Structure formats: structure tokens, C-alpha cells
Amino acid sequence: MYKIFFRLVFKRLDPEQAHHQAFRWIRLAARVPVLRTFLAAALAPRHKELRTEALGLRMHSPFGLAAGFDKNAVGIDGMAMLGFDHVEIGTVTGEPQPGNPKQRLFRLVKDRALINRMGFNNDGSLRVAARLASRTPVFKPVVGVNIGKTKVVPEEEAVADYVKSAERLAPYADYLVVNVSSPNTPGLRNLQATEALRPLLSAVREAADRTVSARRVPLLVKIAPDLADEDVDAVADLAAELGLDGIIATNTTIARDGLGLKSDPSLVKETGGLSGAPLKERSLEVLRRLYARVGDRITLVGVGGIENAEDAWQRILAGATLVQGYSAFIYEGPFYARGLHKGLAARLATSPYATLADAVGADVRKTA
């Protein structure tokens, strides 16, 4: 049913317009008590065997919504209603910004992919913090907060910009993510170099600890799939050295060649980050490499091309304790999480592993 609706309605709309319209309907449904209860029962049934502990947090399953869908923390309940057991909001920057000029979002339907050059359009950390502070949750998913650099802030002032966001948002975050891997903010990816990343992560860690003394706010970093293997190793070693809580692998890619893209060449040539199915193989490679390097010392989050339960299962076997989706949700619709949970539970039941935790990294350990 959704695929017909997508073809007849959403496909005809500008992708960004379609996103806003769909998100509006989701938020409206989540405000109607009887309707949201019915939808949650239909779309987010619980599977007790999928219960997950990660980052010191308990979740109904390992599957959540990647950053980018709910940039301003306006629809957390709606996304939980659809079955996402953790919702990562953002990316949020120190100051409000409109993002890049439109059109800035493109569908590669034949490739089940998206290209975006949104440019961190968001309300800014002050307004988003106020929104989180005033939130009265109906559902209680784990809420991650993804922070990035304000575009107009020079690279040499980036640390202070991240610290400002961390101080404002850490009190309302179940975990914090430092995003240094979006291709759509000039100079941002330079911060992935360990000599720049070390002082940045240390400063954000100190800011979170200073602002929230009653608990430790887990801190993660999100990296690009375009890093060379030796740079992936360097980030893994740095994360272990600093006692980082997690690494998210991976963000979107600037690569086009070698991905076998089938969509209109004029779309493929659009600048920005490519997400979705074509990212699957490289994201899995990066995840395996990270797990081989850090093992169970650091929580790994697998994201990029997770279309179904098999993709999620492969990420878990490769070392991911948590997995996230976004692009596939656009193509699969509201039953995306339900189907993934059902399939994941079935795979665990027929596997040699008693729990999901036992399965994490199993394929990598076999080859070690």
C-alpha cells in the first residue's frame, strides 16, 4: 500500500516538501491519544528477545532512527510510535542556520538512495534545548543529540562552537554525538584528523561532565565512510585512548564511482552526501574494521544502507550493538521498523546465539 502511495504521491513532490508533509502527518498522529496507541500497537510491537543494553541505557531493541530526519526535536514521540527505539535528533549547531539553498535533497529511486546537501539547517542549540526541556513525552525512546559546527564559525573556533552546543543540550540528551563527518559544511571533515579530533572530543567531554554532574552523558563520534583504512584505525585508537563511549559508522559518502548507480546521471552528479543502499558495503567494511580494532571496549553503531532485518543482522555480526536507519524509511514507509524487528527476532531464534549481545561481533571474532 505504501509503495503505491509513494509512487503516486510522494514521488511527484519535491523530496524536501514530501519529507515535511509526511513528518507533519506523523507528528499529528502522535498527538491523538487513541490513534497513537493503535498505531504504536500495530507498528511497534515489542520482542523481548531484542532487548538491548548499550551506553548504559536499556532499549526495547537495537534499532533506532539516524540523525537528519528530526533535526529540531519536534517529532520524537511520532518516530517512537513508528517503532524506532532510539531517536537521534539533529544535527544541531551552536547557532540557528537556514542551510544550503534549495533544491538540496534528491531521490535516487532506482538505487534506493538519497543525495542531500542540506547544510545542517536547524533552529540552533538554544531553541532545541528549550524544546527538549519543555517536552512531555508520551513515548520514552532513548534520545540522542547530534551536534555539529555552525557554518559561519571558522575552523579554528570550532571547539568553542561544539562546547556551546554541548553545554546547552547535554542535560536533555541520553547520549551526545559529535558529528565531524557531514560533507555539506565546508572544512567539517578536516576535524576527523586525530590532531584536530583529540582536543574537540576532550573539550566536549569536559563540557558534558561540567554541565551534567548527576550522571555521565555517553559521548560518541560519527565518522565518514570515505576515511582511508588507516584513518579509521586512528580514530578507533583515539576513541579508546580518550575513553569515548561509542563510534557511529557511518555518515553519508561523497563517492559516486564504483557504486554501480543506476539513476539518472544528472542526479548522480549532484553534490552532497549519498545515503541508502549503495553505502551498504563500505559502511559494513568500516564497522568490521572498527570492531577488529576496539572489540567490546567501545559501543559501535551501524548505519548506512540498512534496508531490512538481514542488513541489521549483518551489522550486529560485524560488531554493532546498535543499528540505525533513515533512507530506507523513505522507501519502505511506516512498516519499516516493524518488519525489521520481526525479521531480526527470527534470525536470532535460528542462530547459535542465545542473545543479541552474544551475536555482536561474532563474524569478526571468527576471522581474528
C-alpha positions, 0 to 999 in steps of 0.5 A: 500500500505504501509503495503505491502511495509513494509512487503516486504521491510522494514521488511527484513532490519535491523530496524536501516538501514530501519529507515535511508533509509526511513528518507533519502527518506523523507528528499529528498522529502522535498527538491523538491519544487513541490513534497513537496507541493503535498505531504504536500497537500495530507498528511497534510491537515489542520482542523481548528477545531484542532487548538491548543494553548499550551506553548504559541505557536499556532499549526495547531493541537495537534499532533506532532512527539516524540523525537528519530526519528530526533535526529540531526535536519536534517529532520524537514521540511520532518516530517512537510510535513508528517503532524506532527505539532510539531517536537521534535528533539533529544535527544541531549547531551552536547557532540557528542556520537556514542551510544550503539553498534549495533544491538540496535533497534528491531521490535516487529511486532506482538505487534506493538512495538519497543525495542531500546537501542540506547544510545542517539547517536547524533552529540552533542549540538554544531553541532545541534545548528549550524544546527538549526541556519543555517536552512531555513525552508520551513515548520514552525512546532513548534520545540522542543529540547530534551536534555539529559546527555552525557554518559561519564559525571558522575552523579554528573556533570550532571547539568553542562552537561544539562546547556551546552546543554541548553545554546547552543540550547535554542535560536533555540528551541520553547520549551526545554525538559529535558529528565531524563527518557531514560533507555539506559544511565546508572544512567539517571533515578536516576535524576527523584528523586525530590532531584536530579530533583529540582536543574537540572530543576532550573539550566536549567531554569536559563540557558534558561532565561540567554541565551534567554532574548527576550522571555521565552523558555517553559521548560518541563520534560519527565518522565518514565512510570515505576515511582511508583504512588507516584513518579509521584505525586512528580514530578507533585508537583515539576513541579508546585512548580518550575513553569515548563511549561509542563510534557511529559508522557511518555518515553519508559518502561523497563517492559516486564511482564504483557504486554501480548507480543506476539513476539518472546521471544528472542526479548522480552528479549532484553534490552532497552526501549519498545515503541508502543502499549503495553505502551498504558495503563500505559502511559494513567494511568500516564497522568490521574494521572498527570492531577488529580494532576496539572489540567490546571496549567501545559501543559501535553503531551501524548505519548506512544502507540498512534496508531490512532485518538481514542488513541489521543482522549483518551489522550486529555480526560485524560488531554493532550493538546498535543499528540505525536507519533513515533512507530506507524509511523513505522507501519502505514507509511506516512498516519499516521498523516493524518488519525489521524487528520481526525479521531480526527476532527470527534470525536470532531464534535460528542462530547459535546465539542465545542473545543479541549481545552474544551475536555482536561481533561474532563474524569478526571474532571468527576471522581474528 
